[in-house]
Amino acid sequence: MRTRFKRKMIALRAGMYLLGLGCVCYFAYHAVTGTYGLRSGKEMQDRIAELQLQAEALSQQQQYLEKQVRLMSDGSMEADMLDERARKLLAVSREDEIVIYLD
């Protein structure tokens, strides 16, 4: 009888160790590859850098557009700028002119 009890204890002890090892492996795997794991942290940092570059480009475009609005709205619109805008919006030019749009 004593031998059976000892075998059960050894099997139970081995099972507990395997269960503990399985839990550690499970949590270690998800700590590396999970939604908030190490790999996703790197991907998030890359995405943040990409979005910062995009925000910087949009900021420059906004500054350019604000400058254009200031030139048009404060009453001091330059004659060549007015001429350029009219030609672009109306698609009109004289017969002896060649118009090249760079936009």
URMOTA-V965637 format. One line per field, one symbol per residue. ss: DSSP state (~ for helix, > for strand, _ for the rest). phi: phi as a letter, one per 20 degrees, with the letter a starting at -180 (. if undefined). psi: psi as a letter, one per 20 degrees, with the letter a starting at -180 (. if undefined). A space follows every 50 residues. Layout:
ss->???
phi->???
psi->???
This chain:
ss->_~~~~~~~~~~~~~~~~~~~~~~~~~~~~~~~~____~~~~~~~~~~~~~ ~~~~~~~~~~~~~~~~~~~~~~~_____~~~~~~~~~~~~__________ ___
phi->.ffffffffffffffffffffffffffffffedfgdffffffffffffff fffffffffffffffffffffeeendfffffffffffffelcbffedddc edf
psi->hhggghggggggghggghgggggggghgghhgjahkagghgghhgghggg hhgghgghgghggghhgggghhijilpqghgggggggghilprrhjqppo pi.
